[in-house]
């Protein structure tokens, strides 16, 4: 993928995946609503750690099997973004492992360079 600023510079893979997820997320808000709800169930049970894959599995079951509402697969590659969203909304309950995604650190440093006064 080319960066919109310069056709020769490939877009950071983290930025590209994040843009893709944001568009998908806007079309499927029910996924976040259930991920958020089930994450609070985990907190209420007193668990300190949980699997985001397992939580998303429960979301998939609810939407596909129980409600018959989802005709689109929920991409596994988007789960880390739901974890990051959970951590932003409930920072005092870090139940999921939150490692950096490929290219995430580079994107953060690029953003800092663009806002730097030096």
C-alpha positions in Angstrom: 0.0 0.0 0.0 1.3 3.4 -0.8 1.2 6.3 1.6 -1.1 9.1 0.5 1.8 11.5 1.0 4.3 9.8 -1.2 3.5 6.9 -3.6 7.0 5.4 -3.1 6.8 5.0 0.7 4.7 2.0 1.8 2.2 2.5 4.5 3.0 1.2 7.9 1.2 -2.2 8.3 -0.2 -1.2 11.7 -1.7 2.0 10.3 -3.2 0.1 7.3 -4.7 -2.6 9.6 -6.0 0.0 12.0 -7.8 1.9 9.2 -9.2 -1.4 7.9 -10.5 -2.2 11.4 -12.0 1.2 12.0 -14.1 0.9 8.9 -15.1 -2.6 9.8 -15.9 -1.6 13.4 -18.2 1.2 12.3 -20.2 -1.3 10.2 -20.4 -3.8 13.1 -20.9 -2.0 16.4 -22.6 -5.0 17.9 -19.3 -6.8 18.1 -17.9 -4.2 20.4 -21.0 -4.0 22.4 -20.9 -7.7 23.2 -17.1 -7.8 23.7 -17.5 -5.0 26.2 -20.4 -6.7 28.0 -18.6 -10.0 28.2 -15.4 -8.4 29.4 -17.4 -6.9 32.3 -18.7 -10.3 33.0 -15.1 -11.5 33.4 -14.3 -8.6 35.7 -17.5 -9.3 37.8 -16.4 -12.9 38.2 -13.2 -11.6 39.8 -10.8 -12.9 37.2 -7.5 -11.0 36.8 -6.6 -12.4 33.3 -8.7 -13.6 30.4 -8.3 -14.6 26.8 -9.5 -12.1 24.3 -9.8 -14.9 21.8 -12.2 -16.7 24.1 -14.2 -13.5 24.7 -14.5 -13.0 20.9 -15.5 -16.6 20.5 -18.4 -16.0 22.8 -19.3 -12.9 20.8 -19.2 -14.9 17.6 -21.4 -17.6 19.1 -23.9 -15.1 20.3 -24.1 -13.2 16.9 -23.9 -16.2 14.6 -25.6 -19.1 16.5 -28.0 -17.5 18.9 -29.1 -14.3 17.1 -28.5 -15.4 13.5 -27.5 -11.8 12.8 -24.0 -12.0 11.5 -23.4 -13.1 8.0 -19.8 -11.9 7.9 -16.9 -13.6 9.7 -15.3 -11.6 12.5 -11.6 -11.4 11.5 -9.3 -12.7 14.2 -6.7 -10.0 13.1 -9.1 -7.4 14.6 -9.1 -8.9 18.2 -6.0 -6.8 19.3 -7.9 -3.6 18.5 -10.8 -4.7 20.7 -8.3 -5.4 23.5 -6.8 -1.9 23.0 -10.3 -0.4 23.0 -11.2 -2.3 26.2 -8.0 -1.0 27.9 -8.9 2.6 27.0 -12.5 2.2 28.3 -11.6 0.2 31.4 -7.9 1.0 32.3 -8.3 -0.2 35.9 -9.2 -3.7 34.6 -6.4 -4.9 32.4 -7.7 -8.4 32.0 -6.3 -8.9 28.5 -2.7 -9.1 27.4 -1.9 -6.0 25.4 1.3 -6.4 23.3 2.2 -4.1 20.4 1.1 -5.0 16.9 3.6 -5.1 14.0 4.5 -1.5 13.1 2.6 0.0 16.1 5.8 1.4 17.7 7.0 2.8 14.4 3.7 4.5 13.9 3.8 6.0 17.4 7.3 7.3 16.8 6.3 8.8 13.4 3.4 10.6 15.1 5.8 12.0 17.7 8.3 13.2 15.0 5.5 15.0 13.2 4.5 16.9 16.3 8.1 17.6 17.5 9.4 21.1 17.5 12.9 20.0 16.7 
